């Protein structure tokens, strides 16, 4: 029978990431249980626990049948494990974000706007300049609304394919660490949106309806007094200062490093997401700057305190058993036999 240590070692990408996500779920469930005004669709509990059950089942099966995994099945197993923990993380972050916004701090728009003006940033001029050309407007829209999650998934898949276990753990750590800091601070700085306060008819005519203000109905409902039943599939991001979407764009940019092609594409995608955040996220520029500082702090913590203590090898069999069968190694083996 596999030991608990072996099972824990197979909790890819890392057991602590799984424990962190499970702890987040338990905190959300407890908060919902003691808050008589806020509830959530019952299906959320099952959907949130399903990745844990599937992941545990995959770990146990792998512990008994590790000899049946070749290099391809190994990578597929690691990718599925990572996607499971990531899906559970993102769903629970949305719920945590909404629960934190029920704390009745005053709206901080006036303060955030004054900080923007103190550093000489004209939000409306920036938004108009970035939306002057229809093609650029569409690119920014796609980057913010469609390419963020897809970019994270592609980046994770590439890291798993290349057996970069530390890179996969790094992505998970940055997602968790920046989310915790951004959501905690943002709960004390709730805001309507720069788009809601500063946009004029000319700018609005260039954008789709709801751009930058899609979250307002949910924000005001959470700050109200009437009972609410949250629907997990429709929850919007509510963190304003610092901007978590900025952190997501920078994670894509930073964690794509290591190869000129992935680095170039990651920089383009991540940079475009950050550029779109003040418009389609309705953020003040100080939100973006603060998000960048949170990301910088998380990177420093990772590189100095966490990364040196981690094993670079994937779990399972010996690392050499999962070496990628490149064309060059195949050619050398064929020449040696001949």
N, C-alpha and C positions, 0 to 999 in steps of 0.2 A: 504493500500500500504506500503511495507517495507521501512523503513527509509534508508537514505544514510549511516548512521552509522552502521546499521545492515548489509547492503550489504558489506561495507568495512570490517566488522568483519568476514565475511564469506570468504574473499579472502585468503583461505588457501594456503600455510602455514602462510603467513603474507602479508598484503597489501603493505608494503614497498619493499618486494622482487619483487612483480609484478610491482611496479612502477619503481624499479631499472632496471629491464629487459626491460620495455617499453622505459625508458629513453635511455638505451644503443642502442636500435633499432633506435630511433629518431636521435641520434648522428651519427650512421652509415649511415642512409639515407641522412642526411644533408651533411656529408663528401663526399659521393658518388655524390651528386647533384652538389657540387662545384668543384669536381675534374674532369677535362675533360679527363684525361688519364685513369682513373680506373672506370670501371662500373661493374655491376653484372647482372646475369640472372634475367629477370623480375619476374620469379616465386618465387624468394627469398622474395619479398615483401609480397606476399600472404601467403607463408609458415610461415613467421615470425609473421604475424598478426593473423593467424588462431588460435594459442593457446590462445591469448588474447580474441578473440571472443568466443571461446568455453568455456574458463574459466569464462567469464562474464555471458554467458548463464547458466552455471551450478550454479553460485552463485545466480542469479535471481530465477532460478527454486527452489533452496534450500530454499531461503528466503520465497517463497510462500508455499512450500510443506515440511517443516521441519518435520512435524508430520509423514511423510511416511518413515522416515529413521530409521531402526533398527541398531543394532551394526555392522552387516556385511555391509549393504549399506552405512553406515556412513564411515566406513574405506575404502571402495571401492571409494567413492566420494573423500575422502581426498587424496588417492593415485593417482587418475586420475588428480586432481588439481596440485599435486606436480610434476607429470611427465610432465604435460603441461608446467609449468613454467621452469622446468629444461631443457626440449627440446629447448624452445625458448632461454634460456640463453646460452646453448652450441653453438647453431647455430650463435648467434650474437657475442659471444666471438671469434669465428673463423674469422668472418669478421673484427672485431675490430683489432685483431692481425695482419691481413694482411694490413689493412689500416695504422696502426702505422709503419709497416715496410717500407712504402714508404718514410718516413723521411730519408734523405740521410746522416745518421751518418756513419763514417768509420767502416769497419769490425774490430771486437775486438778480433779475434782469438789469435793474438800474445800476447795480454795483458792477456787473460784468461789462455792461456797455461803457461805464466810466473808465474801466481798466483798458478797454479797447482804444478809447479816445486818448487815454494817457500815453499810450505807446504810438499814437498817430495812425491807427489803422482805420480806414474808411470801409466798413463792411459792404455798404451798398455799391460803392465804386468797384470793389473787388467782384461782387456777384454779377454786376453788369458786364464787366470785362470778360469774365469766364463764360458768360452765356451769350456773348455777342454773335458767335457763329453757331448755327444749328448743329453741325457735326460735333463740335467740341461739347456742346450741351448734352448731346446723346451719349457721348463717351463718358462724361462725368456721371450721368444718370446710371448707366450700366455699371460703372465701376463701383458706385456707392451701393446700389440696390441688388446687384447680381453677382459681382465679381469678388466680393469679400469672402463669403462662405466657400464659394467654388475655389477661390485662390488658396484658402487654407487647406481644403481637401487635396488639391493637386500638390501642394507643397509637402503635405504629410505623406502622400503616396510616393513622391519622389524620394523622400528621406528613407521610407521603409524599403523601397526597391533597392536603394544603394546600401542597405544595412547600416544606416547612420542612426544607431539607437539614441545616442546623446542628442542628436538634432531633434528627434521625435519627442524626447523628454523635455527638451528646451522649449519647443513649441507649446507643449502642455503646461509647463511651468509659467511661461509668459502669459498665456491665456488666463490662467487662474490668478496669478499675482496681480496683473494689471486690472483685471475685473474687480477683484476684492478692493483695491485701493480706489479705483474710479467710482465704483458704486457707493462706497462708504462716504467718500468726500462729497460726491454729487448729491447725496441725500440731504446734506446741509446747505446746498446751493441749488434748490429747484428753480427752474426758469421756464418761461414760455417758449421763447426762441427768438433769435435775431431776425429770422424770416418773418415772424409774426409782427414784430415791432417796427422793422426798418424797410421792408420791401415796399416798392411803389408799383402802380399799375403796369408800368413798362416792363419791369422785371418779371412780375407775375404772368404777363402775357407770353413770356418765353418758356415758362416752366409748366409741367403738368400740375393739375389740381392737387393740392395737399402737400406739395414739395416743402419740406422743412417744417411743416406744422402738423404732420400726420399723427403725432403723439398727443396733441393737446386734449382731446376728449378723454383719453385714458388718464392723463395727468390730473385733470380737474376732477374726474370721478373719484380718484384715489384720495384727493385732498378734501372731498366733500363729506357728507354725513350719511348718505344713503347706502344701503347694502349693495355689495358688488359680488358678482360671480365671474371670476376671471376665466377666459377661454384661452388655453395655452397656445393654440395655433394662431391667435390674432394679437398676441402681446407685442408691443413696440418698445424700442429702447428709449429710456427716459433720462439717462444720465447726461447732464449738460456739461458741468465743470467738475472734473476733467472729462474730455471726450474719449470714451472707450472705443469708438469707431476709429479714431486716430491711432490708438494702440493697435487695433487689428490691422490697419494698413501698414504700420511700421513693423509688425511681426512678419507680415508677408515679405516686406522689403528686406529685413534683417536676416531672416531665417532662410532666404533663398541664396545666400552667399555660398561660395565654394566652387562655383563653376561659372564661366563667363556667360553662358546661355541662360541658365536659371537665374543668375544674378541680375542680368540685364532685364529679363522679363519680370522678375520679382520687383525690381526697382521701379519699372514702369507702372506695373499694376498697383503696387503699394503707394507710390507717389501720387498716382491719379486718385486713389481713394482718399488720401489725405487732402488733396486739392479740392475734392468734391464735398468734403465734410462740412465746411461753413455754409454751403448752399443747400444741399439735399438733407443734411442733418440739422440745418438751421442754427449752427453753432456760432458763437462769438469766436474771434481769433484767439482770445486768451484760453478758451476751452481746448483748442488745438495745441497751443503751446504747453498747457498743463498736461495734456495727454502725452506729449512728447517727453516731458520731464519724468512722468510716471514710468514710461517705457525705458528711459535711460537708467533710472534707478533699478528697475527689474533686471536689466541686462547686467549691470554691475554686480548685483546680488548673485545672479546666476554664475557669472564668470569667476567671482572671487570665493564664493562660499559653497556652491552646490556642484557645479560641473566637475571640479577636481576630485570629488568623492564618488563619482559614478563610474561604473564599468561601461566600456564602449561596446561590449558585445551583446548581441541579441540573446534572448533566453532560449533554452532548448538544448540542442546538442553542441558539440564543440564549434567554435567560430569557423574553422576551416571547412567544416561539413557544409557550410552555407555560402561558400565563396561563389561569386557570380561566374558562370561558365562563359567567359569572354571568347571571342573568335580567336584572339591571339593565343590563349592557353590551349584551345582546341587544336590549333594549327601546330603548335609546338609538340603536343602529345602525338599527333599523327606523324610528324617528321621523326620523332624519337623512335616510334615503332618501326618506321620504314628504314 
